[in-house]
Amino acid sequence: MQIVVTLDCVDTEAQANFWLAALAPLDYRRGFHGPPYLSLVGPAPAPTLLLQHVPEPKQGKNRMHLDLDFGTADLAPEVNRLERLGAARLSEELSEHGFRWTVVADPEGNEFCVFNPPNSTNVAE
């Protein structure tokens, strides 16, 4: 079984550049490219991120989003890195049930979270 996460976007090339840099710690690379699709493939068992060109920009709240755990208890450096890549911070750090996260949006406004799970062995760097 394989999980493919499909992300609608207006500019697949720009989104590919952002997401490849954002997911760099996971060693993602370009895969299949046949318009209107461009895939980003990570090492197994990481899901494929399929960028799908659509003519309209994002409207409204995402019904599904990515949660990214970069393996560090200090979320700020990763959020700052993503902002330098073109992301926008949408919230301050939030917490619930031991989870801590910050809501961020990619350059086309697709929301995702940078998080740290409860009882994590990750240490602040």
C-alpha positions in Angstrom: 0.0 0.0 0.0 1.2 3.5 -0.7 -0.2 6.8 0.6 -0.2 9.8 -1.8 -1.1 13.2 -0.5 -2.4 15.5 -3.3 -2.1 19.2 -3.1 -3.9 21.5 -5.5 -1.8 24.4 -6.6 -1.7 27.2 -9.2 2.1 27.0 -9.8 3.3 23.5 -9.4 6.9 24.4 -10.1 7.1 27.1 -7.4 5.3 24.8 -5.0 7.7 21.9 -5.8 10.6 24.2 -5.0 9.1 25.2 -1.7 8.1 21.7 -0.6 11.4 20.2 -1.6 13.2 22.7 0.6 10.7 22.4 3.4 10.9 18.6 3.4 14.7 18.6 2.9 15.4 16.7 6.2 13.4 13.8 4.7 15.4 13.8 1.5 12.4 14.3 -0.9 13.1 14.4 -4.6 11.2 15.0 -7.8 9.4 12.0 -9.2 6.8 11.8 -12.0 6.2 15.0 -13.9 3.4 15.0 -16.5 1.1 18.0 -16.5 -1.0 18.7 -14.6 0.9 16.6 -12.0 4.4 16.9 -10.4 5.3 14.4 -7.7 7.7 14.7 -4.8 8.9 11.3 -3.5 10.5 10.6 -0.2 12.2 7.5 1.2 9.8 4.6 2.0 7.5 4.7 3.8 7.1 8.4 3.5 4.0 9.4 1.5 4.4 10.9 -2.0 3.3 14.5 -2.3 1.5 15.0 -5.6 1.2 18.6 -6.8 -1.8 19.0 -9.0 -2.2 22.1 -11.2 -5.6 23.7 -10.8 -6.7 27.1 -12.3 -8.1 28.6 -9.1 -6.3 29.7 -5.9 -7.1 28.1 -2.6 -10.4 29.1 -1.1 -11.4 28.5 2.6 -9.9 26.3 5.2 -8.1 23.1 4.4 -10.2 20.0 5.1 -7.0 18.0 5.5 -3.5 19.2 6.3 0.0 17.9 6.9 1.6 17.8 10.4 5.4 17.9 10.3 7.5 16.7 13.2 11.1 17.8 12.5 12.4 15.9 15.6 13.1 18.9 17.7 11.3 20.2 20.8 12.1 23.8 19.8 9.6 24.6 17.0 10.8 28.2 16.4 13.9 27.4 14.3 11.9 25.2 11.9 9.1 27.7 11.6 11.6 30.5 11.0 13.4 28.3 8.3 10.0 27.7 6.6 9.2 31.4 6.7 12.6 32.2 5.0 11.5 29.7 2.3 8.2 31.6 1.7 5.8 30.2 4.3 3.6 32.4 6.4 3.2 31.8 10.2 -0.6 31.7 10.9 -0.4 31.2 14.7 1.8 31.4 17.7 2.7 28.1 19.4 -0.4 26.3 20.6 -0.7 23.3 22.9 -3.3 20.6 23.7 -3.0 17.2 25.4 0.8 17.5 25.4 1.1 18.3 21.7 2.7 21.6 20.8 2.3 23.1 17.3 2.4 26.2 15.1 0.1 26.7 12.1 1.9 27.7 9.0 0.9 28.2 5.3 2.9 27.4 2.2 3.3 30.2 -0.5 -0.2 29.4 -1.9 -1.9 29.5 1.5 -2.2 25.7 2.1 -2.1 25.3 5.9 0.1 22.8 7.7 1.4 22.4 11.2 4.9 22.1 12.6 4.5 20.0 15.8 6.1 18.2 18.7 4.3 15.2 20.2 3.7 14.6 23.9 6.4 12.7 25.8 8.8 13.3 23.0 12.4 12.4 23.5 13.3 15.3 21.2 15.4 17.9 23.0 15.7 21.6 22.3 18.8 22.4 20.2 
